[in-house]
């Protein structure tokens, strides 16, 4: 069964871990939202650099596979099993949203891009980034599509 991309990781994560991540997001938004615009800007820059769990898995799988291939070519052919296993797990993750390293990475605090974006957009809303978009919607001044998309891109 192929899982929906948007929520496949959180769907395959223990509820307690998902709740902990949501509490961390809420705590961060509360803290930086009350700390002022400079703190929000600094946090947004941190969020831009934060790697999500997909990127982490996309980096781990080929790294371990290449190591297994190298060892298989230079030492013992049995090392070729590592790339086979790792790529099987990676395929499983692509199709189902779960693989063996996922629970460990989630416990370590790796978030999905949607969870990172949730914090990002909450901070931007607190900073007032979307005021222009919402006022354009209320004015009825033609098509507000461009203003809304511009507000979301910032």
Residue pairs with C-beta under 8 A, 6 or more apart in sequence:
1 95
1 96
2 95
2 96
3 11
3 12
3 95
3 96
3 97
4 11
6 114
7 114
8 96
8 97
8 98
9 53
9 54
9 97
9 102
9 106
9 112
10 18
10 112
10 114
10 115
11 97
12 96
12 97
12 98
12 102
13 102
13 103
13 106
14 103
14 106
17 103
17 106
17 107
21 106
21 109
21 111
21 115
22 115
24 109
25 115
25 118
25 119
25 122
28 43
28 119
29 119
29 122
29 123
29 126
31 39
32 39
32 40
32 42
32 43
32 123
33 40
33 122
33 123
33 126
37 127
40 123
40 126
40 127
41 127
43 123
44 120
44 123
44 124
47 116
47 119
47 120
47 123
50 111
50 116
51 110
52 110
52 111
52 112
52 113
52 115
52 116
53 102
53 105
53 106
53 110
53 111
53 112
54 112
54 113
56 105
56 110
57 90
57 93
57 99
57 101
57 102
57 105
60 101
61 86
61 87
61 89
61 90
64 82
64 83
64 86
65 82
65 83
65 86
65 87
66 83
67 82
68 79
68 80
68 81
68 82
68 83
68 86
69 79
69 80
69 83
71 79
71 82
72 78
72 79
72 80
72 82
72 83
89 99
89 100
89 101
90 99
92 98
92 99
93 99
93 102
121 152
124 130
124 154
129 151
129 154
130 151
130 152
132 147
132 150
132 151
133 144
133 147
133 148
133 150
133 151
133 152
136 144
136 147
136 148
137 144
137 148
